Amino acid sequence: MNFTKNNNSKSNGKIPYQNFIDGSILTRDWFIDQFPFILFLTFIAIIYIGNRYHAEKIVRKTAKLQIEIKELRAESITSASKLMYISKQSEVARLVKSKGLELKEAVKPPYKLVVTDNE
């Protein structure tokens, strides 16, 4: 009798992973009681995964924009230095002469007009 009792206990107490494989775990009372909580955990896990992908997308976009900022900053510095070079008086005079605009450089320095109200 002892032999049959051990045999019956083995057949009733399946190995836990066999319960997943044959699907009998889905019919257990504790699983049915915990099913809403399992759905909630699944929903939270899906939101967590989606949030992670979204955060990684933002990080990639930020890195791309940082590179673009560096390139634009270098371009801005280059443009500013070209503008400063072109706006020098000697360079302006050379460009006017090469374009043939017939403009003359002022020989006298500019002077300030002061208007006073004497009524």
RODO-2510 file (C-alpha; in nm, 4 decimals, decimal comma):
residues 119
     n   res          X          Y          Z
     1     m     0,0000     0,0000     0,0000
     2     n     0,2789     0,2326     0,0703
     3     f     0,4071     0,1752    -0,2810
     4     t     0,0768     0,2772    -0,4462
     5     k     0,0480     0,5863    -0,2268
     6     n     0,3865     0,7162    -0,3457
     7     n     0,2930     0,6419    -0,7048
     8     n    -0,0353     0,8364    -0,6768
     9     s     0,1347     1,1334    -0,5117
    10     k     0,3847     1,1505    -0,7950
    11     s     0,1157     1,1513    -1,0628
    12     n    -0,0860     1,4228    -0,8843
    13     g     0,2152     1,6421    -0,8051
    14     k     0,3561     1,7028    -1,1514
    15     i     0,6823     1,8795    -1,2023
    16     p     0,6094     2,2564    -1,2185
    17     y     0,7409     2,3105    -1,5695
    18     q     0,5209     2,0280    -1,6970
    19     n     0,2212     2,2279    -1,5765
    20     f     0,3211     2,5090    -1,8098
    21     i     0,3803     2,2769    -2,1032
    22     d     0,0519     2,0862    -2,0847
    23     g    -0,1505     2,3987    -1,9933
    24     s    -0,2975     2,2579    -1,6737
    25     i    -0,1657     2,5581    -1,4809
    26     l    -0,4314     2,7734    -1,6483
    27     t    -0,7091     2,5738    -1,4788
    28     r    -0,5750     2,6063    -1,1240
    29     d    -0,7802     2,8137    -0,8799
    30     w    -0,4886     3,0276    -0,7651
    31     f    -0,4079     3,1186    -1,1259
    32     i    -0,7655     3,2190    -1,1953
    33     d    -0,7701     3,4278    -0,8752
    34     q    -0,4453     3,6014    -0,9698
    35     f    -0,5299     3,6510    -1,3393
    36     p    -0,6246     4,0243    -1,3084
    37     f    -0,2968     4,0913    -1,1269
    38     i    -0,1036     3,8995    -1,3952
    39     l    -0,2747     4,1098    -1,6635
    40     f    -0,1850     4,4247    -1,4718
    41     l     0,1802     4,3174    -1,4472
    42     t     0,1815     4,2386    -1,8200
    43     f     0,0383     4,5829    -1,8974
    44     i     0,3006     4,7506    -1,6768
    45     a     0,5768     4,5494    -1,8485
    46     i     0,4542     4,6577    -2,1931
    47     i     0,4455     5,0220    -2,0829
    48     y     0,7963     4,9867    -1,9370
    49     i     0,9315     4,8416    -2,2621
    50     g     0,7628     5,1139    -2,4673
    51     n     0,8978     5,3835    -2,2378
    52     r     1,2480     5,2416    -2,2711
    53     y     1,2295     5,2449    -2,6519
    54     h     1,0974     5,6006    -2,6430
    55     a     1,3799     5,7111    -2,4120
    56     e     1,6421     5,5483    -2,6361
    57     k     1,4912     5,7245    -2,9380
    58     i     1,5167     6,0592    -2,7584
    59     v     1,8787     5,9891    -2,6608
    60     r     1,9697     5,9065    -3,0232
    61     k     1,7945     6,2223    -3,1449
    62     t     1,9726     6,4320    -2,8815
    63     a     2,3116     6,2924    -2,9849
    64     k     2,2332     6,3657    -3,3498
    65     l     2,1318     6,7230    -3,2644
    66     q     2,4487     6,7733    -3,0591
    67     i     2,6583     6,6777    -3,3617
    68     e     2,4537     6,9144    -3,5784
    69     i     2,5052     7,1950    -3,3246
    70     k     2,8816     7,1445    -3,3361
    71     e     2,8788     7,1570    -3,7168
    72     l     2,6628     7,4699    -3,7228
    73     r     2,8815     7,6376    -3,4603
    74     a     3,1911     7,5709    -3,6721
    75     e     3,0121     7,7058    -3,9796
    76     s     2,9059     8,0162    -3,7842
    77     i     3,2618     8,0833    -3,6696
    78     t     3,3893     8,0416    -4,0259
    79     s     3,1245     8,2774    -4,1641
    80     a     3,1959     8,5371    -3,8948
    81     s     3,5687     8,5310    -3,9679
    82     k     3,5047     8,5671    -4,3438
    83     l     3,2713     8,8591    -4,2763
    84     m     3,5276     9,0302    -4,0533
    85     y     3,7941     8,9829    -4,3204
    86     i     3,5721     9,1201    -4,5989
    87     s     3,4628     9,4203    -4,3888
    88     k     3,8172     9,5448    -4,3262
    89     q     3,8778     9,8846    -4,4853
    90     s     4,1636     9,7661    -4,7058
    91     e     3,9618     9,4694    -4,8291
    92     v     3,6576     9,6883    -4,9051
    93     a     3,8790     9,9280    -5,1023
    94     r     4,0290     9,6369    -5,2974
    95     l     3,6845     9,4915    -5,3779
    96     v     3,5504     9,8327    -5,4890
    97     k     3,8485     9,8788    -5,7167
    98     s     3,8225     9,5271    -5,8624
    99     k     3,4484     9,5699    -5,9333
   100     g     3,5048     9,9061    -6,1002
   101     l     3,2450    10,0931    -5,8967
   102     e     3,4262    10,4272    -5,9239
   103     l     3,3871    10,5013    -5,5543
   104     k     3,6532    10,7015    -5,3788
   105     e     3,7814    10,6629    -5,0279
   106     a     3,7165    10,9604    -4,8010
   107     v     4,0333    11,1587    -4,7364
   108     k     3,8906    11,3804    -4,4620
   109     p     3,7660    11,2201    -4,1430
   110     p     3,3942    11,2511    -4,0765
   111     y     3,2797    11,5265    -3,8449
   112     k     2,9851    11,5631    -3,6180
   113     l     2,7113    11,8255    -3,6693
   114     v     2,5722    11,9652    -3,3482
   115     v     2,2363    12,1419    -3,3670
   116     t     2,1300    12,3588    -3,0766
   117     d     1,7875    12,5017    -3,0242
   118     n     1,8174    12,8792    -2,9569
   119     e     1,4711    13,0231    -2,9375
***
